[in-house]
């Protein structure tokens, strides 16, 4: 039963958290368009872009955050990218994040490492992430670990960029009192996009991403589960004025969750979002101040449960507001809580705002 719940959670997170530096906060306040946006947060989705930020310090403080191909919840991520030898960079990031709970103990983040190399017309990026935790006594052991590798390449073709990325994560966990359960999982995915400069103000970005997570528990009764997601779309990045950017994307998401216990199917669900529409705006109002707004609209989303023989449809809308303050090479970003717009300060309304006034705040410094 626990593995069935885990698979449902995995499917939900995969669907809702698709493509996340300016910063992670900026990405969230511009429609969470990680497949299409161009900024330094790309290193988590397109690892070859780490070469674009050779002198970079970042702090992302969040009430809760979720990334494509890395599902985690936590408060803070701190990291730095520095030059390394000739035409290369290295980076390291730490956080208090927790991986999707596939074990009786939380699988906590250890470290994320990056390596990038830039050739004349090609970029290479490698990302290694390590997670783990263990509780044990004289009679039993409860543990979980994740080791992943991600690699990406980017090709420059006449001023246009073609980027490919893929990752593989091995998940191991045990909650067997005799420490002999063969419990495991894998998380794999691949993505590609083409950044076509239509003119000096407009860039068209077709992109595709596929991910799949599998988990299994050999303890009686044997459980096996799988969740798969496809995201296909096209984005349009427009810069009408210096410091101002508009990003719009249109696409489809198709996801499927399957699970079985002792060979009997217990989960068979499909979610189709055809299409979705996302929009983000980063508007410079002063040389040191930008306002931001982002929205995500599932124009037609249908969820089908074949076992229960039920189908439901919805057309949800989510949005975010935020701002960025630029002081030289230092940048602060903040995402405003939607409930604060209604509640106002607690001193005046007596209404408590979940997550605080600013649920996401980021700091970055691109040093010379």
Secondary structure, DSSP 8 states (H G I E B T S, - for coil): -HHHHHHHHHHHHHHHT------HHHHHTTT--TTT--SGGGGGT-GGGGGG-SSEEEEEEESS--BTTB-EE-SEEEEEEEE-SSSEEEEEEEE--EE---SSS-EEEEEEEEEEEE-SSEEEEEEEEEEEEEEE-SS-EEEEEEEEEEEEEEEEETTEEEEEEEEEEEEEEE--TTS---EEEEEEEEEEEEEEE-SSSEEEEEEEEEEEEEEEE-SSS-EEEEEEEEEEEEEEEEEEETTEEEEEEEEEEEEEEEEEETTEEEEEEEEEEEEEEEEEEEEEEETTEEEEEEEEEESSEEEEETTTTEEEEE--EEEEEEEEEEETTEEEEEEE-HHHHHH--HHHH----TT-SEEEEEEEE---
